[in-house]
Amino acid sequence: MRADSKTETEVMAALNQFSQAYDHRDIQGVLSSFVPDSDVVLIGTGADEKRIGTAEIKEQAERDWSQSEVSSLNWRWHLVSMAGPVACLAAEGSLEATVGGQRITMPLRLTAALEQRGDKWLFEQAHFSTPSMEQAEGESFPTGH
């Protein structure tokens, strides 16, 4: 069911807090956005980016930052649904970064599950992806052109 406006605002505040911490390379801020459970999951856009547990999420963020000079997460669309203390988030935006002195913009999609713990919404699972550039608009599968 679609989240009420209070929950939507709170979930988006959690996403924005994570994004700002990531942009400022604040590892404690990034980690405080996630549940501190051993089965917390972050899946990134790279083939090897499946991280389970906060130690692996920390390693991923630090790897990202070591391979870029600056980065900025920007969200332009979202949808928040909820059932009790669990919210589902879908969002679309971009990551802008400077990598090797070159500015890049990478389209991003995010699906996530958050749990309300006390007065905070925390990520239990987050999956970042990029749209396939091998697929033309209107095509369901890459055609190999």
HELIX and SHEET records of a PDB file:
HELIX    1   1 SER A    5  ASP A   23  1                                  19    
HELIX    2   2 ILE A   27  LEU A   31  1                                   5    
HELIX    3   3 THR A   54  SER A   66  1                                  13    
SHEET    1   A 6 LYS A  50  ILE A  52  0                                        
SHEET    2   A 6 VAL A  41  ILE A  43 -1                                        
SHEET    3   A 6 LYS A 120  SER A 129  1                                        
SHEET    4   A 6 GLN A 102  ARG A 117 -1                                        
SHEET    5   A 6 VAL A  86  VAL A  99 -1                                        
SHEET    6   A 6 VAL A  70  ALA A  83 -1                                        
END                                                                             
